[in-house]
């Protein structure tokens, strides 16, 4: 798993092309707007891609247009080539929108405005009032109750694929017409997998590749694959095995067998033949692809991780935005840091080591180097290791 993710030994992914290669490998990386020391998508890439900067991802998304913001496993970033595979979700959003009286007129008004005034955010779109919204209209999540009409219309047109996110300014999203940025051949392409079961197979195979190893159990790794209940999942796994697209793996002391993509057999053989890799220390994103199934991480590494961002402060065991700390082939602890852009300071609020970790100079030096790289990634030239300011 670690070798596939480029987290073991020498860096497998380098520079802008490396970031693009990794996202092609995993299919999608999860987006979250919270920025304590980098956003989740940026954190996912910084741990794997040598020389990665936040500008790298911004360029791939909004200048090169090789990637696109679109819901996959929740809000995500996907390769633009994957656009046709999500046609059923865009169609469903269109059909849901028809149930709302007057929405079609507002959509037409918004599109007409965007033809000559773009990109726009919800404050700039000249549509007033509110819409009583229900989350069923948005396969990407949505919200319930009354919401700003301009925001609702932009989100709906984004869900139906008429609009894409042109860029973001902090948490503020700016939209423009998709046809300006998505290649025409992708916009008009038919769904490559119109059969629902074949689509589920593609999504499951993609998620197995994203995590590296997965079991045939209920898991957050399957989020947003419509209709994938236990029976369907069992059928998908059986067919993928029969077709030779996945392999079943027995892991010592693990009750459930795991599955990997067939092309990853060489990685398993490499790990079995080579027991030492150049030591690496990395901070892992809270919604990292590898962390999508926390129970699996606990079973494989003995590391129990909970993202406590939504846990009330008085009930947190660790902190608001705590990142798993990986050294070599083990999670050795977790670290909380905050990047202050005004003072260009990265403050390390705390490091919690696992009970089994014996701290020594080698580990401390590796962590210090990791923190220095992390400060550079956050464009901080000062590091405060004495806790909160």
N, C-alpha and C positions, 0 to 999 in steps of 0.2 A: 504493500500500500504506500509506504513512504517513498520507495524508489520510483514508483509510478508518478507520484506527485512532485517529484523533483526535490524532495526534502531530505534525502539521504545522500551523503557524499558530495561530490562536486555539483555545481549548479547545472541543471539540465536545460533550463530556460534562460535566455539572455536577451536583454534589450526589448525594443518594441515588438520585434518578430517573435521573441520568446513569450511575451505576454499574449500575443495573438495565438500562438501555437498552444499555449496552455488552455485558453478558453475554447479552442477547437477540440482539445482533448476531453475536457469535462462537459462540453455542451453549453453550460451556463454557469455564471457565478452570481451569487445572490446579492441584490442591492439593498442597502439600508441607509437612510439619510443621516443617522447619528454620527457625529464626528467629534469624538473625544481625543483621539490620537490617529485619525485617519478613518475613512468610511470603510465598511465591511469589504466591499469589492476591492478597494485599494489595498487593504490589509491582506486579503487573500493573495494578491499578486506579489506584494513586497516580500513575502516569505519564500517565494519560489523563483522570482525573476531577478537575476543579477542586473543591477543598474536601473531597476524600476523606479520611476518617479510618478507622482500623481498626474503630472502633465501627460505622461505616456498614455494612460487610460483615456484622458480627456481627448487626446488627439485621435486615438483609435475610434472613439465614439462620435465625435462632433466635427472632426476635420477630415480624417481619412474615410470615415463612414464604413469601416470594416466591421463594426459592432453596432448593435442597436439595443436600446432599452425596451424590454418587452417582458410581460409576465411569463414565467416558465415554472420554476419552483418558487412560487410567490413572485415578488418583483425581482427581476433578474436582468442580466446583460447577456445577450446571445450573439453568435456570429450572424451577420446579415443574411448569409446563405440559408439559414434555417427558417427564414420568414415564411415560405410556403407551407411548412409543416404545421403551422398554427392557424391555418385557414378556418378550421372548424370552430375555433374559439372566437375568431373575429365574426364569423357568421352568426354564432349564438348571441353575441353582443348586439348585432344588428337586429335580430329577431326579438330580443328582449326590449330593445329600444322602441319597437313599434307599439308596445303596450302603453306607452306614456303619451297622452294627448299633448300635441303641440311641440313635442321634442323634435320631430322631423323639420319643422319650420325653423326652429332655433339652430339646428345643425346646418341647414342651408344658409342661414344668415351668417353663421360663424365661418363657414367655408368661403363664402363670398367675400367676407372681410379679410380673410387670410390671403386671398389672391393678390391683394395690393398692400396689405399691412401685416408683415410677418418678420420675425417670429413674435408671438404674443404670449403673455401670461394671463391668468384669470382676471387680474386687476385692469388689464388693458383692453380686454375684449368688451365692446359696447353692448353687452347683454345684461340687463338688470333683473332684479327680483330673485326669487328662490324656486327650487323644485323640490317636491316631496319625493325623496329618493329611496329606493330599496336596494339592498346589496345584491339581489338576484340579477340585477341588470349588469353587474360587473363580475365577470369570471375572475378578474384580477383582485377581487376583494370588495372594494366599494364601501359604502356606508349607508346607514339608515337615517330616515328623518329628513328634515328640511336642510338644503344646502344651497350655497350660492349658485345661481343658474349658470353663470359664465364658467365657473369651475366644473360644474356637472357636465355641461355640453363638451368642454374640452376633453374631459376624462372619457366621456362616451365615444367621442370621435377617435380618441387614442385607442380605446378598446376595440373599435371596429376596424382599425387600421387605416383610417383616413388621414390621421395625423401621426407624427412621431415627435419625440422630444428633440427639439433643436439643440438645446443646451440647458444646463442648470446653473443657477447662481445661488450658491448655498443650497437651501432646500426648495427654492423657487424654480419651477419648471416652465420653460418656454417651448411653445409648440409651433410646428409648421406643417405644411402639407407633405404627406409621405411621398408623393410622386416626385418631389424635388430631390429626394435623397435615397430612396430605395430603387435599385435598378429596375427598369421597366420589365425585364424578363422575369424578375422575381415577383413583382406586383401582379402580373397577369398569369403567373404559373398556376396550374391546377394543384390541388392538394396531392402530394406524391403518395399519400397513404389514406385514401378515402374510407377504407374499411376500418371500423373502430378497433377491432382486435389487433390488426396490424399496426395501427397507430399506438396502441398500448404497448405492444412488443418493442416498438422503436423507442418509446419513452423509457421503458424499464431498462432496456439494454444501455441506453444513454446514461441513466442514473447509476447503474452498476459501474459503468466506466468513469463516472464523475467521482464516486466515492473510492473506487478501486476494488473493494471487496464488500459484498452485501449478502445478507441472508434472506431467505424467503419467509419473512415475518412482517407484521405491521410495522411501519417505520415512517418517520418524518421524511425520509428520503423519497417517498412516493407522493409527497404532497402535490396536489393540483394535476394529477393524472386522473381524469374523469372516469368514473365507473370501475376503477380498479379495486374491487373488493377481493376477499380471500379466494373465492372460486376463480375469478378472472386472473388473479395473480398466479395461482397455481398452474393454470392452463398456459399462461405466458411463459413461466419458467420451464415447463415441460417442453414446449415447442422450441424455445431458444436452446435448450439442451439437445433436443433431437436434431436441430439444424446445425449443431456444432458451433453456435455463436457464443456460448458461455461454457465454462467448465466448473464442475463441482469440486470443492476443496475441503479436505478434512484438516482442521487445526487442532493440534494437541490440547487437551483439557477443555475444549469448547464443545458443548452439547450439540449445537446446531452447525450443520455444514455451511460453508460460505460459497459464494459464486463470484467468478471474475470473467472478464471478457476473454475469449479464446486467444486473442493476439497478445495477451499479457502473460502467457505461459513462460516466455523467455525471461521475464522479470523474476518470476518465481524461481526458475532454474538458477538465475544469477545470484539471488539471495541465498539459496541452498548451497551454492558452491563458494560464495565469498562471505565470510562472517565479519569482516572489518571494512568500514568505510571511513573516509575522512570526516572527523567530527564537525558537526554543524549545530548551531544554536539559533532557533527561530521563534518568533512570536506568531501565533496562529490566530486567524480571525475567528470571532465568536460564531459566525454563520458560514464558516469555511466549508467547502464541499466535503472535505474529509470528516467534518464534525456533524454532518446531517443526521446521523444515527448515534446519539449519545450512548445508548445502551451497548451498541457495538464497540464504541471506543472504550467503554468501561470493561467489556468482556476481553478485548484484545490487549489493552494496555494497563488495565487496572486503574484508570484515571476517570474520576467522577467529576464531570464538568456541567455546571448549570450557568447559563447566562442570566445574571441577576439584575439586568437593566430594568425589568418591570417588577422586580421584587421590592416591596416597601423598604426604605432605608434601614429601619430598625429590625428587619428580619433577614437582612443580607448576611451571609456567612463571610463573604469576602468584600466585594465592592461593586460600584455602578457599572464599570466597563473594564472587566478583567479578561486578559488574554491568556490562553494556555501557553506554557513555555516548553518547547520541544528541544531536547538535547540528544544528539545521535538518534537512537531508535526508541527513546522513552520520553514521556511527558514527565518532567521533573518538578513542575510546579506551575504557578500562575503569577501574572504580573499586572499591576494596574498603573497606568501612566496617563498624564494629561499634557497635551501640547498647547502652550500658550503662544499664539501667533504674535501678540503685541510685544511680548518680551523675548520672543524667539527662544523660549525655554521649554525643554521637555522635563516634566517633573515625574519622577518615579515614586508613586505614593506608597507602594508596598510590593514585596515579593514574598509569596508563600510557597515554601518548598514542600514536596511530598514527604511523608514520614520516612519512606524508604531511601531517600536521597542523602548520601553522605557528602556534605559540602567540602570542597577542597579547592586549591588554587586553580586547578585546571578548569573546573566548572565555573568558578567565579570569573576567571579571565574570559571564558567563552561568553558568559552573560554580559560582561562589560562591553565586549566587542559587538554583541547583538544590540545592546542599548545604544551604542554609538551609531550603528547603521540605522537604527530606528529613529534616532534624533535627526539624522541627515534626511531620511525619508520624510519626516515631518517638517523639514526646512528649519530646524532648530539648531542654533550654534552653541547653546548652553544646555547643560544637563544638571538637574537638581535631584540628588539622590537622598535628600534628607526629609522626604515626605512632603505633605502639602505646604504651599507657600503661607 
